[in-house]
Amino acid sequence: MTYAINHNIELTAGLRWDHESKNIDLNEYDFFGGAVVGGTQNVQVRSETFQELLPRVSFSFRLFEDVMAYVTVAEGYKSGGFHNSLHDPADAVYDSEHSWNHEIGLKTKWPEKNLTMNAAAFYIHSHDKQVVQFLPPNGTLIRNAGKSQSTGAEMEMVYTPIPGLRITAGLEMVN
């Protein structure tokens, strides 16, 4: 929902609801010479529901006709899950990842020069960060690693000197 505070300032707010249901029914079979020997062993049966309400708020300021500055704060989320193989029963499930994303930026459009230039800086604070760990010889495992922070900036430019020809450039730095 966007509300025009005045001719040059807008407030945008929104909520997103994420709902995921995940199930796993993992069975193990013993093979010998390409044939199943013995019975199956039910290793893991689980069902989880992950849900989250995610807010987002943004202010935009029209500085000039073709120049807008903005500030955005939003919550991010990645649902948890299960592993389809077990090395350690403690690793059977991993938790959801949550983040708060902060961004400030500038968007410009120069129609008389066929030029668009945008710039932004961001800060992301995550907790229960999901990381992929590689396991020898060729497996992977997702674990929650605690807290993390990410900062960065990006710039992009699009120039259209003649119809049908578009030149783009971008630069991104992430820490």
Phi, psi and omega per residue, in radians:
M1 nan 2.300 3.136
T2 -2.034 2.340 3.131
Y3 -2.154 2.161 3.100
A4 -1.435 1.923 3.117
I5 -1.221 -0.749 2.972
N6 -2.668 -2.920 -3.070
H7 -1.096 -0.463 -3.033
N8 -1.948 -0.147 -3.055
I9 -2.206 2.269 3.089
E10 -2.208 2.513 3.044
L11 -1.981 2.210 3.083
T12 -2.080 2.285 3.109
A13 -2.369 2.553 3.131
G14 -2.742 2.823 3.070
L15 -2.276 2.392 3.048
R16 -2.151 2.330 3.098
W17 -1.878 2.190 3.132
D18 -1.937 2.249 -3.136
H19 -2.378 2.099 3.109
E20 -2.309 2.374 3.008
S21 -1.959 2.265 3.139
K22 -2.207 2.463 3.138
N23 -2.330 2.603 3.036
I24 -2.477 2.374 3.041
D25 -2.334 1.610 -3.007
L26 -1.764 2.183 3.108
N27 -2.067 2.603 3.102
E28 -1.989 2.412 3.100
Y29 -2.104 2.520 3.042
D30 -1.712 2.190 3.136
F31 -1.987 2.546 3.011
F32 -2.566 2.077 3.137
G33 1.101 0.526 3.104
G34 1.486 -0.042 -3.134
A35 -1.970 2.594 3.090
V36 -1.334 2.199 3.072
V37 -2.046 2.510 -3.101
G38 1.273 -3.010 -3.120
G39 -1.698 -3.008 3.065
T40 -1.651 2.686 3.080
Q41 -2.112 2.117 3.124
N42 -1.365 1.957 -3.037
V43 -1.548 -0.708 -3.037
Q44 -2.690 2.207 2.989
V45 -2.254 2.057 -3.114
R46 -2.509 2.708 3.031
S47 -2.519 2.263 -3.131
E48 -2.382 2.581 2.997
T49 -2.054 2.253 3.112
F50 -2.008 2.227 3.100
Q51 -2.550 2.594 -3.079
E52 -2.712 2.486 3.032
L53 -1.791 2.109 -2.976
L54 -2.017 1.960 3.134
P55 -1.493 2.737 3.061
R56 -2.590 2.316 3.112
V57 -2.330 2.394 -3.139
S58 -2.492 2.407 2.987
F59 -1.961 2.343 3.017
S60 -2.133 2.459 -3.080
F61 -2.175 2.021 3.092
R62 -1.458 1.832 -3.099
L63 -1.356 -0.746 3.063
F64 -2.424 3.094 -3.100
E65 -0.991 -0.672 -3.068
D66 -1.973 0.313 -3.116
V67 -2.326 2.156 3.128
M68 -2.249 2.336 3.024
A69 -1.857 2.647 3.141
Y70 -2.580 2.761 3.043
V71 -2.359 2.299 -3.122
T72 -2.327 2.435 2.998
V73 -2.260 2.269 -3.115
A74 -2.581 2.591 3.049
E75 -1.636 2.388 3.100
G76 -1.974 2.859 -3.013
Y77 -2.778 2.447 2.994
K78 -2.324 2.131 -3.041
S79 -1.142 2.740 3.069
G80 -1.346 -2.976 -3.128
G81 -3.093 -2.877 -3.081
F82 -2.163 2.854 3.007
H83 -1.821 2.555 -3.123
N84 -1.629 0.141 2.977
S85 -2.591 2.641 -3.068
L86 -2.076 2.161 2.981
H87 -1.732 -0.579 -3.139
D88 -2.549 2.202 -3.131
P89 -0.958 -0.435 3.098
A90 -1.153 -0.346 -3.129
D91 -1.704 0.212 -3.069
A92 -1.112 -0.564 -3.064
V93 -2.285 2.516 2.976
Y94 -2.140 2.607 -3.032
D95 -1.454 2.897 3.060
S96 -1.186 2.610 3.069
E97 -1.795 2.394 3.109
H98 -2.165 2.596 3.091
S99 -2.568 2.712 2.951
W100 -2.016 2.196 -3.067
N101 -1.956 2.228 3.136
H102 -2.118 2.271 -3.119
E103 -2.455 2.463 3.035
I104 -2.271 2.427 -3.066
G105 -2.756 3.090 -3.122
L106 -2.419 2.267 3.091
K107 -2.109 2.245 -3.121
T108 -2.268 2.624 3.074
K109 -2.480 2.157 -3.106
W110 -2.028 1.436 -3.034
P111 -1.032 -0.620 -3.123
E112 -1.182 -0.340 3.112
K113 -1.943 0.086 -3.123
N114 0.932 0.748 -3.005
L115 -2.288 2.362 3.014
T116 -2.169 2.284 3.091
M117 -2.344 2.297 -3.137
N118 -2.306 2.613 3.099
A119 -2.523 2.573 3.130
A120 -2.647 2.663 3.001
A121 -2.240 2.543 -3.091
F122 -2.470 2.769 3.052
Y123 -2.422 2.229 -3.138
I124 -2.185 2.218 3.079
H125 -2.002 2.089 -3.109
S126 -2.024 2.613 2.955
H127 -2.335 2.687 -2.961
D128 0.993 0.717 -3.117
K129 -0.972 2.252 3.088
Q130 -1.522 2.170 3.102
V131 -2.189 2.529 3.106
V132 -1.632 2.212 3.073
Q133 -1.941 2.387 3.119
F134 -1.573 2.326 -3.122
L135 -2.015 2.352 3.117
P136 -1.193 2.555 0.006
P137 -1.517 -0.492 -3.095
N138 -2.643 0.571 -3.125
G139 -1.853 2.921 3.045
T140 -2.364 2.792 -3.121
L141 -2.584 2.385 3.065
I142 -1.716 2.273 3.088
R143 -2.287 2.738 3.035
N144 -1.551 2.269 -3.002
A145 -1.892 0.106 -3.135
G146 1.680 -2.436 -3.049
K147 -1.695 2.677 3.030
S148 -2.641 2.772 3.086
Q149 -2.308 2.565 3.091
S150 -2.423 2.325 3.059
T151 -2.238 2.715 3.128
G152 -3.118 3.106 3.113
A153 -2.579 2.672 3.102
E154 -2.551 2.607 3.091
M155 -2.359 2.538 3.057
E156 -2.483 2.628 3.137
M157 -2.430 2.416 3.052
V158 -2.263 2.143 -3.126
Y159 -2.162 2.260 3.121
T160 -2.078 1.542 -3.079
P161 -1.190 -0.587 3.099
I162 -2.493 2.694 3.114
P163 -0.983 2.330 3.126
G164 1.617 -0.176 3.115
L165 -2.112 2.067 3.139
R166 -2.147 2.251 3.112
I167 -1.976 2.182 -3.134
T168 -2.127 2.621 3.075
A169 -2.552 2.589 3.119
G170 -2.610 2.683 3.097
L171 -2.465 2.326 3.129
E172 -2.413 2.379 3.063
M173 -2.217 2.245 -3.134
V174 -2.283 2.364 3.085
N175 -2.042 nan nan
